[in-house]
Amino acid sequence: MLTDWRICTRQIKELNMSGRQVMLVSSGAVGLGRLRLGLAKDVVADPANVIDRQACAAAGQGILMSTYDTLFQRLNMTCAQVLITQSDFLSRERYSYLTDTLERLISLGVTPIINENDVVTGCSELDTQRVFSDNDKLSALVAAGADADGLALLTDVEAVFTRPPGDPAAERIRVYDSQSSVVIGAQSALGRGGMASKIAAARISALGGVETVVASGYDLSNI
């Protein structure tokens, strides 16, 4: 995973050198914290164990950011942690503070590393008042609010397919529209996203004027 992060930061540096400004929405705090705290994967993956997931997020967030900070510094770059809660999107004042801070960081040549503050927001999908349920929708809302030109949603498959990619009948959808039909497969145990989430997020960002692509995160040259 560390090698992937190195490639990711190099790709961001190349984009910066070409005159593009980048914001990175990154998960991983819960998974890293689980390893540090020695908790079993099935325990943390249980939606009922909200406090365990919050504890993992608290332990893992520092590891996540220290890794990014080290990698960015090696490339003579600066990154900054931006933790977002649901209420930041419900209050006009707080949302304005958020977008102003992101714009200021970018103007200073800093790459914002954005994540939900899972330590205090419950890590639960049972709350019907949630503005976003995963980092896909979070990134879409941030991209639309920041008037971004583009949003890349990286996943573990090459693109959006009509069926799970392992199905011989699956066909790649080059441009998704209202007529597209997708059969959704299973999502990972610790993740809260999945292809359905990415499609929903892409529609949100597209409605906000942001060109959006779903691509494989295994080939980081896609960045």
Helices and strands as residue ranges (DSSP letters): H 2-17, E 24-25, H 29-37, H 41-45, H 50-74, E 78-84, G 86-89, H 92-107, E 110-116, H 135-145, E 150-155, H 195-207, E 211-216, G 220-222
